[in-house]
């Protein structure tokens, strides 16, 4: 037996021990994150799914809780109001996505330039995102007042012929009004994400493009947009999830009206759980909403990857 044959296993054992040690260190580092996810995400979902399989009321009653299987899910899917609320929140998402993300992207492009008082401007544009949604709803509720609210006065002054609009009382305008409010309040969050993405693009790429004679538009399409592909994916997925969770604006301004034109899945779920005290039924709605949002997020990610975005 040669010296090389006898020494090779001895050399491999320390390397294997180092790999095992590194693996355990990595597992120890990510263990707290997995523990928090198990406590605050996985466990509540499993409990909600179990509750959805029972007739659990919000307030305990003398009668025992019974296992009802998929009965609550069947009732949800056969309730026309659930489908109305799902359509409304889908409509809200389709409207608010381009408006909110587009506004955030354009603002980030503007604030990424070298402007006077740049940090102050960034703080002012981000201010609505850290303002309580309740406060924002109260302010916008005043703007939407019919018939002599500030917004109607501005529209009448600019047009001269348009009659006052019942922004929150007209089924044709109520959801659009909530879209405007929501996009204005939340676009600052996406703006900060886009700013971080813009700052992460190496300046050398722009310098190389300038040397090659690329115009500002070409630098935007061939440097900025490709550099923001992961940012676009993150912003679209996060905004979609937040849009499907629409609740506060509806609860404060319209309570699902008029004529159920602003009823959303979360508002429908809260009413079933707290007003009607059907905790099992509300849990079934929450499980269905979770699955819908998860499928949409996965579909978005797959489509964006297919189109190389």
C-alpha positions as a Python dict, from the first residue, in 0.01 Angstrom:
ca = {
    (1, 'X'): (0, 0, 0),
    (2, 'X'): (142, 338, -100),
    (3, 'X'): (174, 645, 120),
    (4, 'X'): (-88, 829, -90),
    (5, 'X'): (-347, 553, -41),
    (6, 'X'): (-303, 550, 337),
    (7, 'X'): (-311, 928, 378),
    (8, 'X'): (-618, 1005, 163),
    (9, 'X'): (-887, 876, 410),
    (10, 'X'): (-711, 1057, 694),
    (11, 'X'): (-721, 1381, 499),
    (12, 'X'): (-1088, 1340, 410),
    (13, 'X'): (-1203, 1288, 770),
    (14, 'X'): (-1105, 1639, 896),
    (15, 'X'): (-1264, 1796, 588),
    (16, 'X'): (-1585, 1601, 650),
    (17, 'X'): (-1586, 1706, 1015),
    (18, 'X'): (-1543, 2070, 911),
    (19, 'X'): (-1834, 2040, 668),
    (20, 'X'): (-2056, 1885, 936),
    (21, 'X'): (-1959, 2156, 1183),
    (22, 'X'): (-2039, 2428, 929),
    (23, 'X'): (-2373, 2264, 855),
    (24, 'X'): (-2469, 2260, 1222),
    (25, 'X'): (-2361, 2622, 1259),
    (26, 'X'): (-2576, 2725, 964),
    (27, 'X'): (-2874, 2533, 1102),
    (28, 'X'): (-2828, 2699, 1441),
    (29, 'X'): (-2824, 3041, 1276),
    (30, 'X'): (-3150, 2990, 1085),
    (31, 'X'): (-3325, 2802, 1366),
    (32, 'X'): (-3465, 3120, 1533),
    (33, 'X'): (-3621, 3230, 1204),
    (34, 'X'): (-3784, 2891, 1152),
    (35, 'X'): (-3906, 2892, 1513),
    (36, 'X'): (-4070, 3232, 1469),
    (37, 'X'): (-4229, 3121, 1143),
    (38, 'X'): (-4363, 2808, 1309),
    (39, 'X'): (-4509, 3009, 1600),
    (40, 'X'): (-4659, 3302, 1410),
    (41, 'X'): (-4735, 3157, 1064),
    (42, 'X'): (-4757, 2780, 1044),
    (43, 'X'): (-4925, 2715, 1381),
    (44, 'X'): (-5199, 2982, 1337),
    (45, 'X'): (-5276, 2847, 989),
    (46, 'X'): (-5309, 2491, 1117),
    (47, 'X'): (-5529, 2608, 1404),
    (48, 'X'): (-5744, 2808, 1163),
    (49, 'X'): (-5783, 2505, 939),
    (50, 'X'): (-5889, 2292, 1236),
    (51, 'X'): (-6133, 2557, 1358),
    (52, 'X'): (-6280, 2576, 1008),
    (53, 'X'): (-6371, 2208, 1039),
    (54, 'X'): (-6588, 2276, 1346),
    (55, 'X'): (-6891, 2485, 1442),
    (56, 'X'): (-6680, 2682, 1691),
    (57, 'X'): (-6860, 3005, 1799),
    (58, 'X'): (-6680, 3324, 1899),
    (59, 'X'): (-6819, 3311, 2254),
    (60, 'X'): (-6825, 2969, 2426),
    (61, 'X'): (-7170, 2816, 2459),
    (62, 'X'): (-7311, 2538, 2678),
    (63, 'X'): (-7347, 2312, 2374),
    (64, 'X'): (-7026, 2127, 2282),
    (65, 'X'): (-6829, 2214, 1971),
    (66, 'X'): (-6894, 1964, 1691),
    (67, 'X'): (-6674, 1852, 1405),
    (68, 'X'): (-6855, 1943, 1081),
    (69, 'X'): (-6589, 1854, 824),
    (70, 'X'): (-6599, 2061, 506),
    (71, 'X'): (-6947, 2201, 572),
    (72, 'X'): (-6818, 2554, 640),
    (73, 'X'): (-6621, 2556, 317),
    (74, 'X'): (-6929, 2439, 128),
    (75, 'X'): (-7134, 2720, 280),
    (76, 'X'): (-6870, 2977, 187),
    (77, 'X'): (-6856, 2866, -176),
    (78, 'X'): (-7236, 2868, -206),
    (79, 'X'): (-7275, 3217, -57),
    (80, 'X'): (-7319, 3479, -336),
    (81, 'X'): (-7185, 3750, -105),
    (82, 'X'): (-6851, 3572, -81),
    (83, 'X'): (-6813, 3570, -459),
    (84, 'X'): (-6914, 3937, -469),
    (85, 'X'): (-6649, 4021, -211),
    (86, 'X'): (-6387, 3817, -400),
    (87, 'X'): (-6472, 3996, -724),
    (88, 'X'): (-6454, 4336, -550),
    (89, 'X'): (-6111, 4272, -399),
    (90, 'X'): (-5985, 4135, -730),
    (91, 'X'): (-6109, 4449, -904),
    (92, 'X'): (-5940, 4660, -638),
    (93, 'X'): (-5611, 4472, -686),
    (94, 'X'): (-5618, 4510, -1066),
    (95, 'X'): (-5675, 4884, -1031),
    (96, 'X'): (-5436, 4959, -747),
    (97, 'X'): (-5137, 4758, -875),
    (98, 'X'): (-5045, 4974, -1175),
    (99, 'X'): (-5140, 5298, -1002),
    (100, 'X'): (-4954, 5238, -677),
    (101, 'X'): (-4649, 5064, -822),
    (102, 'X'): (-4625, 5307, -1115),
    (103, 'X'): (-4643, 5607, -883),
    (104, 'X'): (-4382, 5454, -655),
    (105, 'X'): (-4149, 5377, -946),
    (106, 'X'): (-4173, 5725, -1099),
    (107, 'X'): (-4121, 5891, -762),
    (108, 'X'): (-3818, 5672, -692),
    (109, 'X'): (-3667, 5765, -1030),
    (110, 'X'): (-3717, 6132, -948),
    (111, 'X'): (-3574, 6112, -596),
    (112, 'X'): (-3278, 5907, -717),
    (113, 'X'): (-3152, 6214, -901),
    (114, 'X'): (-2927, 6467, -732),
    (115, 'X'): (-3184, 6715, -607),
    (116, 'X'): (-3165, 6994, -349),
    (117, 'X'): (-3282, 6877, -5),
    (118, 'X'): (-3299, 6521, -137),
    (119, 'X'): (-3331, 6353, 204),
    (120, 'X'): (-3609, 6594, 309),
    (121, 'X'): (-3804, 6519, -8),
    (122, 'X'): (-3768, 6146, 46),
    (123, 'X'): (-3902, 6182, 398),
    (124, 'X'): (-4199, 6390, 281),
    (125, 'X'): (-4292, 6141, 10),
    (126, 'X'): (-4260, 5852, 255),
    (127, 'X'): (-4469, 6025, 524),
    (128, 'X'): (-4811, 5886, 412),
    (129, 'X'): (-4681, 5528, 440),
    (130, 'X'): (-4608, 5569, 812),
    (131, 'X'): (-4932, 5755, 883),
    (132, 'X'): (-5206, 5550, 1047),
    (133, 'X'): (-5460, 5424, 795),
    (134, 'X'): (-5738, 5535, 1031),
    (135, 'X'): (-5609, 5893, 1019),
    (136, 'X'): (-5574, 5876, 641),
    (137, 'X'): (-5932, 5749, 607),
    (138, 'X'): (-6065, 6033, 823),
    (139, 'X'): (-5878, 6291, 613),
    (140, 'X'): (-5986, 6143, 281),
    (141, 'X'): (-6340, 6099, 411),
    (142, 'X'): (-6349, 6476, 453),
    (143, 'X'): (-6215, 6524, 100),
    (144, 'X'): (-6481, 6288, -38),
    (145, 'X'): (-6773, 6463, 133),
    (146, 'X'): (-7083, 6502, -85),
    (147, 'X'): (-7183, 6740, -232),
    (148, 'X'): (-6955, 7023, -115),
    (149, 'X'): (-6636, 6843, -14),
    (150, 'X'): (-6295, 6981, -119),
    (151, 'X'): (-6254, 6721, -394),
    (152, 'X'): (-6589, 6806, -551),
    (153, 'X'): (-6505, 7174, -534),
    (154, 'X'): (-6176, 7114, -715),
    (155, 'X'): (-6345, 6901, -984),
    (156, 'X'): (-6619, 7162, -1030),
    (157, 'X'): (-6365, 7446, -1052),
    (158, 'X'): (-6152, 7267, -1312),
    (159, 'X'): (-6439, 7142, -1528),
    (160, 'X'): (-6715, 7393, -1468),
    (161, 'X'): (-6980, 7148, -1588),
    (162, 'X'): (-6936, 6822, -1392),
    (163, 'X'): (-7193, 6776, -1120),
    (164, 'X'): (-7077, 6685, -766),
    (165, 'X'): (-6981, 6320, -738),
    (166, 'X'): (-7094, 6104, -446),
    (167, 'X'): (-6751, 5942, -414),
    (168, 'X'): (-6841, 5699, -135),
    (169, 'X'): (-7218, 5673, -188),
    (170, 'X'): (-7225, 5588, -558),
    (171, 'X'): (-7156, 5220, -642),
    (172, 'X'): (-6978, 5331, -959),
    (173, 'X'): (-6731, 5549, -770),
    (174, 'X'): (-6694, 5396, -423),
    (175, 'X'): (-6429, 5136, -507),
    (176, 'X'): (-6239, 5380, -729),
    (177, 'X'): (-6228, 5625, -438),
    (178, 'X'): (-6079, 5360, -209),
    (179, 'X'): (-5823, 5280, -480),
    (180, 'X'): (-5711, 5645, -489),
    (181, 'X'): (-5686, 5661, -111),
    (182, 'X'): (-5497, 5332, -84),
    (183, 'X'): (-5250, 5407, -362),
    (184, 'X'): (-5165, 5747, -212),
    (185, 'X'): (-5121, 5610, 139),
    (186, 'X'): (-4904, 5308, 57),
    (187, 'X'): (-4693, 5401, -245),
    (188, 'X'): (-4415, 5536, -20),
    (189, 'X'): (-4328, 5183, 92),
    (190, 'X'): (-4276, 5063, -266),
    (191, 'X'): (-4089, 5385, -340),
    (192, 'X'): (-3829, 5304, -73),
    (193, 'X'): (-3786, 4953, -216),
    (194, 'X'): (-3735, 5093, -567),
    (195, 'X'): (-3486, 5348, -432),
    (196, 'X'): (-3289, 5064, -273),
    (197, 'X'): (-3298, 4876, -603),
    (198, 'X'): (-3178, 5180, -798),
    (199, 'X'): (-2893, 5237, -555),
    (200, 'X'): (-2790, 4874, -595),
    (201, 'X'): (-2724, 4911, -968),
    (202, 'X'): (-2347, 4961, -1019),
    (203, 'X'): (-2261, 5307, -1150),
    (204, 'X'): (-1996, 5149, -1374),
    (205, 'X'): (-2274, 5011, -1596),
    (206, 'X'): (-2405, 5362, -1662),
    (207, 'X'): (-2052, 5490, -1727),
    (208, 'X'): (-1989, 5212, -1977),
    (209, 'X'): (-2318, 5286, -2153),
    (210, 'X'): (-2230, 5657, -2177),
    (211, 'X'): (-1890, 5572, -2326),
    (212, 'X'): (-2065, 5355, -2586),
    (213, 'X'): (-2283, 5654, -2676),
    (214, 'X'): (-2611, 5525, -2529),
    (215, 'X'): (-2880, 5789, -2479),
    (216, 'X'): (-3063, 5839, -2151),
    (217, 'X'): (-3357, 5635, -2279),
    (218, 'X'): (-3131, 5348, -2385),
    (219, 'X'): (-2955, 5354, -2048),
    (220, 'X'): (-3296, 5332, -1883),
    (221, 'X'): (-3413, 5032, -2089),
    (222, 'X'): (-3085, 4840, -2100),
    (223, 'X'): (-2935, 4919, -1758),
    (224, 'X'): (-3199, 5042, -1514),
    (225, 'X'): (-3485, 4807, -1602),
    (226, 'X'): (-3276, 4486, -1611),
    (227, 'X'): (-3114, 4587, -1283),
    (228, 'X'): (-3456, 4624, -1121),
    (229, 'X'): (-3596, 4283, -1224),
    (230, 'X'): (-3581, 4130, -873),
    (231, 'X'): (-3723, 4452, -729),
    (232, 'X'): (-4019, 4443, -969),
    (233, 'X'): (-4099, 4085, -868),
    (234, 'X'): (-4083, 4166, -497),
    (235, 'X'): (-4293, 4482, -528),
    (236, 'X'): (-4565, 4316, -737),
    (237, 'X'): (-4598, 4016, -506),
    (238, 'X'): (-4601, 4224, -187),
    (239, 'X'): (-4849, 4476, -329),
    (240, 'X'): (-5082, 4198, -443),
    (241, 'X'): (-5082, 4038, -99),
    (242, 'X'): (-5151, 4372, 68),
    (243, 'X'): (-5430, 4451, -179),
    (244, 'X'): (-5615, 4126, -108),
    (245, 'X'): (-5604, 4213, 263),
    (246, 'X'): (-5808, 4530, 208),
    (247, 'X'): (-6014, 4598, 519),
    (248, 'X'): (-5954, 4920, 715),
    (249, 'X'): (-6058, 5159, 439),
    (250, 'X'): (-6381, 4968, 380),
    (251, 'X'): (-6461, 4933, 752),
    (252, 'X'): (-6422, 5305, 817),
    (253, 'X'): (-6556, 5465, 499),
    (254, 'X'): (-6820, 5241, 340),
    (255, 'X'): (-6882, 4933, 561),
    (256, 'X'): (-6903, 4728, 242),
    (257, 'X'): (-7158, 4952, 71),
    (258, 'X'): (-7316, 5096, -123),
    (259, 'X'): (-7500, 4790, -248),
    (260, 'X'): (-7206, 4567, -150),
    (261, 'X'): (-6989, 4738, -415),
    (262, 'X'): (-6693, 4763, -173),
    (263, 'X'): (-6744, 4443, 26),
    (264, 'X'): (-6410, 4259, 50),
    (265, 'X'): (-6314, 3911, 162),
    (266, 'X'): (-6150, 4028, 485),
    (267, 'X'): (-6446, 4252, 572),
    (268, 'X'): (-6679, 3963, 495),
    (269, 'X'): (-6468, 3737, 719),
    (270, 'X'): (-6463, 3984, 1009),
    (271, 'X'): (-6838, 4033, 993),
    (272, 'X'): (-6894, 3657, 999),
    (273, 'X'): (-6653, 3605, 1288),
    (274, 'X'): (-6731, 3900, 1515),
    (275, 'X'): (-7078, 4026, 1426),
    (276, 'X'): (-7237, 3691, 1352),
    (277, 'X'): (-7000, 3508, 1594),
    (278, 'X'): (-6936, 3222, 1351),
    (279, 'X'): (-6572, 3161, 1425),
    (280, 'X'): (-6557, 2832, 1235),
    (281, 'X'): (-6714, 2988, 927),
    (282, 'X'): (-6478, 3288, 944),
    (283, 'X'): (-6182, 3052, 977),
    (284, 'X'): (-6291, 2875, 658),
    (285, 'X'): (-6294, 3211, 479),
    (286, 'X'): (-5944, 3291, 609),
    (287, 'X'): (-5808, 2955, 487),
    (288, 'X'): (-5962, 3008, 143),
    (289, 'X'): (-5815, 3360, 124),
    (290, 'X'): (-5472, 3231, 224),
    (291, 'X'): (-5477, 2967, -51),
    (292, 'X'): (-5597, 3219, -312),
    (293, 'X'): (-5324, 3472, -227),
    (294, 'X'): (-5059, 3198, -219),
    (295, 'X'): (-5160, 3070, -563),
    (296, 'X'): (-5166, 3420, -711),
    (297, 'X'): (-4822, 3500, -567),
    (298, 'X'): (-4675, 3177, -708),
    (299, 'X'): (-4839, 3240, -1047),
    (300, 'X'): (-4704, 3594, -1056),
    (301, 'X'): (-4354, 3476, -979),
    (302, 'X'): (-4368, 3204, -1243),
    (303, 'X'): (-4499, 3438, -1514),
    (304, 'X'): (-4244, 3707, -1434),
    (305, 'X'): (-3964, 3454, -1449),
    (306, 'X'): (-4092, 3323, -1783),
    (307, 'X'): (-4083, 3674, -1927),
    (308, 'X'): (-3739, 3728, -1772),
    (309, 'X'): (-3855, 4007, -1541),
}
